[in-house]
Amino acid sequence: QVHLVESGGGLVQAGGSLRLSCAASRSIERFNPMGWYRQAPGKQRESVATITSGGSTNYADSVKGRFGISRDNAKNTVYLQMNSLKPEDTAVYYCTGVLAYSGIQSWGQGTQVTVSS
């Protein structure tokens, strides 16, 4: 079993930035893709950004141009750089990865991001 642990969440003012990290207990090269989801109170969990093993990225329309996802295979870590944050970005952010050999999706425990207006 592979564990994913998020960090970097917190409280920030609108317009500010945060960088989330997702550390895996094993090599992230076994995941394809990896990504970040978020869930705001009373809303469904939604995909924010994904990155493939080849480095291709995809973003939700609501975060395009503001968020950037990257992966460091040497550190077994995936990052989410969040800039120009808005109050509507407030949510619990979850790291996820799909194990390439089994298709099983693993999830982290989540990290809270709160953006004040």
C-alpha positions in Angstrom: 0.0 0.0 0.0 1.3 3.5 -0.9 0.6 6.4 1.4 0.1 9.9 0.2 0.6 12.8 2.7 -0.4 16.3 1.9 1.1 19.4 3.5 1.2 23.2 2.9 -2.4 24.2 3.4 -3.4 27.1 5.6 -5.1 30.5 5.7 -4.2 33.1 3.2 -5.7 36.4 2.0 -7.3 36.7 -1.4 -4.6 37.3 -4.0 -2.0 35.3 -2.1 -0.2 32.1 -2.9 0.3 28.7 -1.3 2.2 25.6 -2.4 0.9 22.2 -1.5 3.1 19.2 -1.4 2.1 15.5 -1.6 4.8 13.1 -0.4 4.4 9.4 -1.3 5.7 6.6 0.7 7.0 4.9 -2.4 8.1 5.9 -5.9 5.6 8.1 -7.6 6.8 6.7 -10.9 4.3 3.9 -10.3 1.5 6.4 -10.5 0.0 7.6 -13.7 -1.6 10.1 -13.4 -1.2 11.9 -10.2 -3.3 14.9 -9.3 -5.1 17.2 -6.9 -8.8 17.3 -6.1 -10.7 19.6 -3.8 -13.9 19.5 -1.9 -15.7 22.6 -0.5 -18.3 22.4 2.2 -21.6 21.1 0.7 -20.1 20.5 -2.7 -18.8 17.4 -4.5 -15.1 16.6 -4.8 -13.8 18.0 -8.1 -10.6 17.6 -10.0 -8.2 20.6 -9.9 -5.1 19.4 -11.8 -3.5 16.3 -13.0 -0.1 15.3 -14.3 0.9 12.2 -16.2 4.2 10.3 -15.8 5.3 12.0 -19.0 4.6 15.4 -17.6 1.4 16.3 -19.4 -0.8 18.5 -17.3 -4.5 19.2 -17.2 -6.4 21.9 -15.2 -9.9 22.7 -14.3 -11.1 25.8 -16.1 -11.5 27.6 -12.7 -7.8 27.4 -11.9 -6.2 27.7 -15.4 -3.5 30.3 -15.4 -3.4 30.5 -11.6 -2.4 27.0 -10.5 0.5 24.8 -11.5 1.1 21.1 -10.9 4.5 19.5 -11.0 6.2 16.3 -9.9 9.7 15.5 -8.6 10.3 11.8 -9.1 13.5 12.0 -7.1 11.7 13.3 -4.1 8.6 11.2 -4.6 6.6 14.4 -4.3 3.9 16.2 -6.3 3.3 19.9 -5.9 0.4 22.3 -6.5 1.5 25.9 -6.8 -1.6 28.1 -6.2 -1.4 31.8 -7.1 -3.9 34.6 -7.1 -6.1 32.7 -4.7 -9.7 33.5 -4.4 -12.2 32.9 -1.6 -13.9 30.3 -3.9 -10.7 28.3 -3.8 -11.4 27.5 -0.1 -11.7 23.7 0.2 -10.0 20.6 1.5 -7.4 19.7 -1.1 -6.6 16.0 -1.7 -3.7 14.4 -3.4 -4.4 11.3 -5.5 -2.6 8.9 -7.7 -3.6 6.0 -9.9 -1.4 3.0 -9.7 -0.5 2.2 -13.3 -0.3 -1.6 -12.9 -3.6 -2.0 -11.1 -5.7 1.0 -11.7 -6.3 1.4 -8.0 -6.6 5.1 -7.0 -4.9 6.1 -3.7 -5.9 9.3 -1.8 -4.2 11.4 0.9 -5.9 12.6 4.0 -6.4 16.1 2.7 -5.2 19.6 3.7 -7.3 22.6 4.4 -6.9 25.7 2.3 -8.8 28.8 3.4 -8.8 32.0 1.4 -10.1 35.1 3.2 -11.6 38.0 1.3 
